[in-house]
Amino acid sequence: MDDVTVSPVTDGQARSADPLQTNREVTQRSFMMDIRGAVDAAVPTNIIAAKAAEVRANLVNWQSYLQSQMISAEDCEFIKKFEVANSEEKQIILTKEGHQCAKTFLNLMAHISKEQTVQYILTLIDDTLQENHQRVSIFFDYAKKTKNTAWSYFLPMLNRQDLFTVHMTGLI
C-alpha cells in the first residue's frame, strides 16, 4: 500500500482509510482469534461433528442394498423406519424392538463395505447412544444372546482406512 491514511476512531485506535487494508486487518484479527479459540475448544471434536453432520445429510438408499441382496428385508424395513423416527419414536422402537435394532445395525456394519454407508451406520449408532447412554445395553444383550462380546462387532471397524470411521467406532 502506497498511501494509507489513518483516521482517528472514537475508541482511541487508528483505522486505515483503505477499505482493502481494513478488511485484511479484520480478517487477520478474526483468523488469529479463531486459531486461539480452536486451541481452547477441542478441534478434532468440531471437525468430527462437522463430518457427522455431513454424513447425516447423505441419506442411504436402503432399497438398492435390498435389491442387490446385501441386506435382508427385515433389516431394510427396520432401518428405514428407525432413521426417520424422532427421539420419542426411537425410544418406543428401541423398547419394543431393541434386539432387532442391535441385530440390524450390526448386520449392516458386517455386510456393507461402502465407506459412506458404514459412516452413516456408525453415526446413527452414536446418535442413538448419545440420546440415552443406557441404550448401550441393547448391544450387550444382543451380543450375549449370540454368544459374542459387544466389542467383537466393532473391533474390525478400528482397522479401516477411513479415520472418521475409526474415530466413530472408538466413540461408540
C-alpha positions as CSV (number, residue, x, y, z in Angstrom):
1,M,0.0,0.0,0.0
2,D,1.5,3.3,-1.0
3,D,-0.7,6.0,0.5
4,V,-2.5,4.8,3.6
5,T,-4.2,7.5,5.5
6,V,-5.1,6.9,9.1
7,S,-8.2,8.5,10.5
8,P,-8.8,8.7,14.2
9,V,-11.5,6.4,15.6
10,T,-13.6,7.3,18.6
11,D,-12.3,4.5,20.8
12,G,-8.7,5.8,20.5
13,Q,-7.5,3.3,17.9
14,A,-6.3,4.3,14.4
15,R,-8.0,2.8,11.4
16,S,-6.8,2.6,7.8
17,A,-8.8,4.6,5.3
18,D,-8.2,2.0,2.7
19,P,-11.1,-0.5,2.8
20,L,-9.0,-3.4,1.5
21,Q,-6.4,-2.8,4.2
22,T,-9.2,-2.6,6.8
23,N,-10.7,-5.9,5.6
24,R,-7.3,-7.6,5.7
25,E,-6.7,-6.4,9.3
26,V,-10.1,-7.6,10.4
27,T,-9.6,-10.9,8.6
28,Q,-6.2,-11.3,10.2
29,R,-7.5,-10.5,13.7
30,S,-10.5,-12.8,13.2
31,F,-8.2,-15.6,11.9
32,M,-5.9,-15.1,14.9
33,M,-8.9,-15.2,17.3
34,D,-10.2,-18.3,15.5
35,I,-6.9,-20.1,16.0
36,R,-6.7,-19.3,19.7
37,G,-10.4,-20.3,20.2
38,A,-9.8,-23.5,18.3
39,V,-6.9,-24.5,20.6
40,D,-9.1,-23.9,23.6
41,A,-12.0,-25.8,22.1
42,A,-11.3,-29.4,21.1
43,V,-10.6,-29.0,17.3
44,P,-11.0,-32.7,16.4
45,T,-14.4,-32.8,18.1
46,N,-15.5,-29.8,16.0
47,I,-14.2,-31.4,12.8
48,I,-15.8,-34.7,13.7
49,A,-19.1,-33.0,14.5
50,A,-19.0,-31.3,11.1
51,K,-18.2,-34.5,9.3
52,A,-21.0,-36.3,11.2
53,A,-23.5,-33.6,10.1
54,E,-22.3,-34.1,6.5
55,V,-22.7,-37.9,6.9
56,R,-26.3,-37.5,8.3
57,A,-27.2,-35.3,5.4
58,N,-26.3,-38.1,2.9
59,L,-29.2,-40.5,3.2
60,V,-28.6,-44.1,2.2
61,N,-30.7,-45.8,-0.5
62,W,-31.5,-48.9,1.5
63,Q,-33.8,-50.2,-1.2
64,S,-30.8,-50.6,-3.5
65,Y,-29.0,-52.7,-0.9
66,L,-32.1,-54.8,-0.5
67,Q,-32.4,-55.3,-4.3
68,S,-28.8,-56.4,-4.5
69,Q,-29.4,-58.8,-1.6
70,M,-26.8,-57.2,0.5
71,I,-29.3,-56.7,3.4
72,S,-32.4,-58.6,4.4
73,A,-35.9,-57.3,4.0
74,E,-36.2,-57.3,7.8
75,D,-33.1,-55.1,8.2
76,C,-34.2,-52.8,5.4
77,E,-37.6,-52.3,6.9
78,F,-36.3,-51.6,10.4
79,I,-33.5,-49.2,9.3
80,K,-35.9,-47.2,7.1
81,K,-38.4,-46.9,10.0
82,F,-35.7,-46.1,12.5
83,E,-33.8,-43.4,10.6
84,V,-36.9,-41.2,10.1
85,A,-38.2,-41.6,13.7
86,N,-37.9,-38.7,16.1
87,S,-36.3,-39.1,19.5
88,E,-39.6,-40.2,21.2
89,E,-40.5,-42.6,18.5
90,K,-36.9,-44.1,18.6
91,Q,-37.4,-44.7,22.3
92,I,-40.6,-46.6,21.6
93,I,-39.0,-48.6,18.8
94,L,-36.0,-49.5,21.0
95,T,-38.2,-50.5,23.9
96,K,-40.2,-52.8,21.7
97,E,-37.5,-53.9,19.2
98,G,-34.2,-53.4,20.9
99,H,-32.9,-56.8,19.8
100,Q,-33.8,-56.1,16.2
101,C,-32.1,-52.7,16.4
102,A,-28.8,-54.2,17.5
103,K,-29.2,-57.0,15.0
104,T,-29.8,-54.6,12.1
105,F,-27.0,-52.2,12.9
106,L,-24.5,-55.0,13.4
107,N,-25.7,-56.8,10.2
108,L,-25.4,-53.6,8.2
109,M,-21.9,-53.0,9.6
110,A,-20.8,-56.6,8.7
111,H,-22.4,-56.8,5.2
112,I,-21.8,-53.3,3.7
113,S,-18.3,-52.2,2.8
114,K,-19.1,-48.8,1.2
115,E,-17.3,-46.3,3.4
116,Q,-20.0,-43.7,3.2
117,T,-22.7,-46.1,4.3
118,V,-20.6,-47.5,7.1
119,Q,-20.0,-43.9,8.3
120,Y,-23.8,-43.4,8.2
121,I,-24.5,-46.5,10.3
122,L,-21.9,-45.6,12.9
123,T,-23.2,-42.1,13.1
124,L,-26.7,-43.4,13.6
125,I,-25.5,-45.7,16.4
126,D,-23.6,-42.9,18.0
127,D,-26.6,-40.6,17.8
128,T,-28.8,-43.3,19.4
129,L,-26.3,-43.8,22.2
130,Q,-25.8,-40.1,22.8
131,E,-29.6,-39.6,23.2
132,N,-29.5,-42.1,26.0
133,H,-26.4,-43.8,27.2
134,Q,-28.4,-46.7,28.7
135,R,-29.2,-47.8,25.2
136,V,-25.8,-49.5,25.0
137,S,-27.4,-52.4,26.9
138,I,-29.3,-53.4,23.7
139,F,-25.9,-54.2,22.1
140,F,-24.7,-56.0,25.2
141,D,-27.9,-58.0,25.4
142,Y,-27.8,-58.9,21.7
143,A,-24.1,-60.0,22.0
144,K,-25.0,-62.1,25.0
145,K,-27.8,-63.9,23.1
146,T,-25.5,-64.5,20.1
147,K,-22.7,-65.7,22.5
148,N,-20.3,-62.9,21.5
149,T,-19.0,-59.8,23.1
150,A,-20.3,-56.5,22.1
151,W,-16.8,-55.4,21.1
152,S,-16.3,-58.2,18.6
153,Y,-18.6,-56.4,16.1
154,F,-16.8,-53.1,16.4
155,L,-13.2,-54.2,16.5
156,P,-12.9,-54.8,12.8
157,M,-14.0,-51.2,12.2
158,L,-10.9,-49.9,14.0
159,N,-8.7,-51.4,11.3
160,R,-10.4,-49.5,8.4
161,Q,-8.5,-46.9,6.5
162,D,-11.1,-44.1,7.0
163,L,-10.2,-42.0,10.1
164,F,-13.8,-40.9,10.6
165,T,-15.0,-44.5,10.7
166,V,-12.2,-45.4,13.2
167,H,-13.0,-42.3,15.4
168,M,-16.7,-43.0,15.4
169,T,-16.1,-46.6,16.3
170,G,-13.8,-45.5,19.1
171,L,-16.5,-43.2,20.4
172,I,-19.1,-45.9,20.4
